[in-house]
Amino acid sequence: MDLQQAIKEAMQTEKDAMDYYKYGAEKMADDKARQTFELLANEEKQHAHMFYNIYKGTDISSFEEFISAPPNTESSWWKALKQSMLADFDERKAIELAIEQEDALEKDLLATAAQIDDPEVKAVYLANAKSTHNHYELCMEERNALFGAN
């Protein structure tokens, strides 16, 4: 995998997470939980923009067009969201799902980074993994604040 493909994949992953958090925020009854998901959605958008700024491909005409595209229904984020919605989707489930997705994504990013020799490509994945870990921690804090530690 080359650097530009790594950047494009990282940008799409950030958008997938943003779409999840935007949708989750719409479903939150608790103001603090909604604000947390809105914050996470905005951070994911900023991360995607950071990757867009260094992406040299010509297949994405503008950041706004990319970010406003419909959700990627093939992403793990969207599939997990749709599966969870078959049951009663509530704040607890939204936060628990976010925790699971952030944890799985961090592990995947770190595993991928470990297999990459190119330091620039590896750095893209490690930066994304660090950001993902921070989101995991924020979701854990929110879950504990709303529902107590498990």
Secondary structure, 3 states (H helix, E strand, C coil): CCHHHHHHHHHHHHHHHHHHHHHHHHHCCCHHHHHHHHHHHHHHHHHHHHHHHHCCCCCCCCHHHHHHCCCCCCCHHHHHHHHHCCCCCCHHHHHHHHHHHHHHHHHHHHHHHHCCCCHHHHHHHHHHHHHHHHHHHHHHHHHHHHHCCC
